[in-house]
Amino acid sequence: LAEQAALRAIRAAPAVRAQRDRVLAERDRVAAALSAPEFASAVRRVSPSDANFLLVRVANSRAVCDALAERHGVVVRYRGGMLHCDGCMRVTIGTEEENERMLAALRRAVAEPA
């Protein structure tokens, strides 16, 4: 049984690496997009990440998180109450389509009155 599981894991390794590479490329692309001038009025910092998410410091973070969820159907995790995370939200990296939807919703959310 253990041998069969090990063989399945070995066969799956290329697919796992390919998925990991897609997530890392998307994470870097989303981080660059959030650091672009169009978000300069709202995004204060995109923290370096080795994970499948980004910690993003945003002006009016609670209101932005609420607007994303309530008005745009995009859920990010508010992290402003966590130690050293004042004004932060956690953005999980998804597919390119999901990430584009989040970025478009964030553009609208930061442009809306609070």
C-alpha positions as a LaTeX table, in Angstrom:
\begin{tabular}{lrrr}
\hline
Residue & $x$ (\AA) & $y$ (\AA) & $z$ (\AA) \\
\hline
Leu1 & 0.00 & 0.00 & 0.00 \\
Ala2 & 2.73 & 2.47 & 0.93 \\
Glu3 & 4.66 & 1.50 & $-2.18$ \\
Gln4 & 1.61 & 2.19 & $-4.38$ \\
Ala5 & 1.11 & 5.59 & $-2.75$ \\
Ala6 & 4.78 & 6.42 & $-3.31$ \\
Leu7 & 4.53 & 5.45 & $-6.99$ \\
Arg8 & 1.40 & 7.59 & $-7.46$ \\
Ala9 & 3.18 & 10.54 & $-5.83$ \\
Ile10 & 6.19 & 10.13 & $-8.09$ \\
Arg11 & 3.96 & 10.02 & $-11.19$ \\
Ala12 & 2.08 & 13.13 & $-10.05$ \\
Ala13 & 5.22 & 15.17 & $-9.33$ \\
Pro14 & 5.42 & 16.88 & $-12.76$ \\
Ala15 & 1.79 & 18.01 & $-12.52$ \\
Val16 & 2.33 & 19.27 & $-8.98$ \\
Arg17 & 5.41 & 21.23 & $-10.06$ \\
Ala18 & 3.52 & 22.70 & $-13.02$ \\
Gln19 & 0.66 & 23.82 & $-10.76$ \\
Arg20 & 3.14 & 25.29 & $-8.26$ \\
Asp21 & 4.83 & 27.21 & $-11.07$ \\
Arg22 & 1.47 & 28.59 & $-12.26$ \\
Val23 & 0.59 & 29.77 & $-8.75$ \\
Leu24 & 3.99 & 31.40 & $-8.24$ \\
Ala25 & 3.78 & 33.18 & $-11.61$ \\
Glu26 & 0.27 & 34.42 & $-10.79$ \\
Arg27 & 1.37 & 35.57 & $-7.34$ \\
Asp28 & 4.18 & 37.60 & $-8.88$ \\
Arg29 & 1.86 & 39.03 & $-11.54$ \\
Val30 & $-0.79$ & 40.05 & $-8.98$ \\
Ala31 & 1.86 & 41.59 & $-6.70$ \\
Ala32 & 3.17 & 43.63 & $-9.62$ \\
Ala33 & $-0.36$ & 44.72 & $-10.57$ \\
Leu34 & $-1.10$ & 45.81 & $-7.00$ \\
Ser35 & 2.16 & 47.78 & $-6.95$ \\
Ala36 & 1.31 & 49.58 & $-10.20$ \\
Pro37 & 0.56 & 53.33 & $-10.24$ \\
Glu38 & $-3.18$ & 52.76 & $-10.74$ \\
Phe39 & $-3.39$ & 51.41 & $-7.16$ \\
Ala40 & $-0.98$ & 53.95 & $-5.63$ \\
Ser41 & $-3.75$ & 55.90 & $-3.91$ \\
Ala42 & $-5.00$ & 52.82 & $-2.05$ \\
Val43 & $-2.28$ & 50.16 & $-1.80$ \\
Arg44 & 0.35 & 51.11 & 0.75 \\
Arg45 & 2.44 & 47.94 & 0.62 \\
Val46 & 2.49 & 44.47 & $-0.88$ \\
Ser47 & 4.54 & 42.29 & 1.44 \\
Pro48 & 6.96 & 39.77 & $-0.02$ \\
Ser49 & 5.49 & 36.27 & $-0.02$ \\
Asp50 & 6.62 & 32.69 & $-0.41$ \\
Ala51 & 3.04 & 31.42 & $-0.13$ \\
Asn52 & $-0.08$ & 31.25 & $-2.28$ \\
Phe53 & $-1.35$ & 34.54 & $-0.89$ \\
Leu54 & $-0.30$ & 38.17 & $-0.55$ \\
Leu55 & $-0.56$ & 40.40 & 2.49 \\
Val56 & $-1.56$ & 43.83 & 1.21 \\
Arg57 & $-1.68$ & 47.01 & 3.30 \\
Val58 & $-4.54$ & 49.14 & 1.99 \\
Ala59 & $-5.99$ & 52.50 & 2.94 \\
Asn60 & $-9.40$ & 51.97 & 4.60 \\
Ser61 & $-8.79$ & 48.23 & 4.61 \\
Arg62 & $-11.92$ & 47.24 & 6.54 \\
Ala63 & $-14.16$ & 49.26 & 4.19 \\
Val64 & $-12.34$ & 47.89 & 1.14 \\
Cys65 & $-12.72$ & 44.28 & 2.33 \\
Asp66 & $-16.40$ & 44.86 & 3.07 \\
Ala67 & $-16.99$ & 46.51 & $-0.32$ \\
Leu68 & $-15.22$ & 43.70 & $-2.16$ \\
Ala69 & $-17.43$ & 41.09 & $-0.49$ \\
Glu70 & $-20.75$ & 42.91 & $-0.31$ \\
Arg71 & $-20.79$ & 44.85 & $-3.57$ \\
His72 & $-18.45$ & 42.88 & $-5.80$ \\
Gly73 & $-18.71$ & 39.26 & $-4.63$ \\
Val74 & $-14.97$ & 38.93 & $-4.02$ \\
Val75 & $-13.86$ & 37.67 & $-0.62$ \\
Val76 & $-10.48$ & 38.61 & 0.77 \\
Arg77 & $-9.51$ & 38.17 & 4.39 \\
Tyr78 & $-9.34$ & 41.25 & 6.57 \\
Arg79 & $-6.22$ & 40.97 & 8.72 \\
Gly80 & $-6.19$ & 44.41 & 10.35 \\
Gly81 & $-6.74$ & 42.94 & 13.80 \\
Met82 & $-3.67$ & 40.71 & 13.65 \\
Leu83 & $-0.35$ & 41.68 & 15.21 \\
His84 & 1.71 & 43.86 & 12.81 \\
Cys85 & $-1.05$ & 43.72 & 10.18 \\
Asp86 & $-2.77$ & 47.06 & 10.73 \\
Gly87 & $-4.60$ & 48.00 & 7.56 \\
Cys88 & $-3.94$ & 44.68 & 5.86 \\
Met89 & $-5.94$ & 42.21 & 3.86 \\
Arg90 & $-4.91$ & 38.77 & 2.69 \\
Val91 & $-5.44$ & 38.01 & $-1.00$ \\
Thr92 & $-5.34$ & 34.34 & $-1.94$ \\
Ile93 & $-3.88$ & 33.62 & $-5.36$ \\
Gly94 & $-6.26$ & 31.76 & $-7.65$ \\
Thr95 & $-6.48$ & 31.24 & $-11.36$ \\
Glu96 & $-5.65$ & 34.06 & $-13.75$ \\
Glu97 & $-9.38$ & 34.63 & $-14.29$ \\
Glu98 & $-10.09$ & 34.76 & $-10.54$ \\
Asn99 & $-7.19$ & 37.12 & $-9.96$ \\
Glu100 & $-8.33$ & 39.42 & $-12.77$ \\
Arg101 & $-11.80$ & 39.50 & $-11.23$ \\
Met102 & $-10.30$ & 40.45 & $-7.85$ \\
Leu103 & $-8.14$ & 43.20 & $-9.40$ \\
Ala104 & $-11.12$ & 44.63 & $-11.33$ \\
Ala105 & $-13.26$ & 44.57 & $-8.17$ \\
Leu106 & $-10.49$ & 46.22 & $-6.17$ \\
Arg107 & $-10.22$ & 48.98 & $-8.79$ \\
Arg108 & $-13.93$ & 49.66 & $-8.37$ \\
Ala109 & $-13.91$ & 49.30 & $-4.57$ \\
Val110 & $-11.12$ & 51.83 & $-4.01$ \\
Ala111 & $-12.82$ & 54.29 & $-6.35$ \\
Glu112 & $-16.13$ & 54.11 & $-4.47$ \\
Pro113 & $-16.96$ & 56.45 & $-1.61$ \\
Ala114 & $-16.60$ & 54.72 & 1.76 \\
\hline
\end{tabular}
